[in-house]
Amino acid sequence: GRLKKLDVSENNLTGKSFASVINKLTECEINLSRLNLASCKLMPLLGAGDFVNSLEEYFKSGNKLRFLVLPVLEESLLSKVKDLWENSWECLGEIEKDSENATFSVKQM
C-alpha cells in the first residue's frame, strides 16, 4: 500500500522539518490526499517559508492534496498557499480559517 494520509497535528516540528518531509514525498512521487499539520505551533515560527516553497514544488510535480490543514501562517505565506490551492482546484477549492488553523479542502460533488 502507498501512503495517502499523513496526520502530524500538534507536533513540535519546525517548518524546515516539514519542508524536508514534503521534499521527500515529492522525490519519492508519493501523492498524499490528506495532510494535517493542525496546531503545529513551531511551524509558523521557524522555517515556514521553506515549508511553503516545498509545498509549491510538491504541487508543481503534479501532486494534488484534497485536504490540508496548516497552522495560521503570516499573511504573505498563507496567501501563497491559497493561490496554490485555487490554481490546483479552481472553483472546487474551499478555504476556511480560524484563529489557529487554515483548512483547505475540495468541495464534494
N, C-alpha and C positions, 0 to 999 in steps of 0.2 A: 504494500500500500504506500501511497505517497502522502506527504504532509499537506493538509489542506487548511487546517485551523491552528492558529498559534495565539494562546492567551498568556500574556506575561504581565497582566494587570497588577497594580500595587507592588511593583518591583522597584528596587533601588538602582537599576542600571541607568547609565547616562545616555544621552542622545548619541554620543560617539559609539557606545557599545551596541546600541540598537542599529546604528548605521552599519556596523560590521556584520550583524545578523542579516540585514537586508541585502548587503553586498554578496554574502554567501548564498542567499536564496536566489539572487539573480544569476550568479556564477553557475549554480547547480540546476538552473532552469526549473525551480520549484515554484509553481503557480498557486499561491495561497488564495483561498476565498475569503478568509476572515483573519484579521489581525487586531488583537485587543491590547492596547497599551494604557488603558484607563488608570488614572491615579498614579502614574509613574512620576513621582514628584521631582526626581533629579533630571529627567529627560529635558524639560524646557530650560533648565539652568545650565547644563553642561553638554554642549555639542548638538543642540537642536538643529542648527544649520546643516551639520554633517548628515544628520538623520534625514532631513527633508531632501537634500541632494541625492542621497542613496535611494530614497523613495521615488524620486523623479526618474532615476536610471532604471529602477525596477519597472515602472510603468512604460518607459520607452522601449524596454525589451519585450513588450507585448503581454506582460502580466497584468491582470485586472482584478484587484480585490473587489469583493462585493460588499464587504463590511469592514470598517476601520474605525477604531476609537483611539483618540490621542488625548493626552493632557493638553489643556489650553496652552498654546504657544504664543509668542509675541505676534502681533498682527501681521507683519510682513511675511513671516513664515507660514502662518495659518492661511493667509491669502494665497500663497504659492500652492499649498496642498489643495485648497478649494479649486484653484484653476486646474490642477492635475485631475481632480475628481470630475469636474464638469467637462473637461475635454475628453475624458475616457467614457463617461456615461451620458453625456449630453443631457437631454431632458429627463432621463431616468434617475439621475443622481439627486440624492437628498442629503442635506446637511443640517444638523441640529447642534446647538452649543448651549451649555450651561456654565456655571461658574468654575467647574473643574475640568470638564472634558468636552471635546468636539467629536461628534459621531457622524460618520459618512456612511451612507447606505444606498442601496438601489431599490427603487420602487418596485413592489411586487405587481406583476401584470396579471 
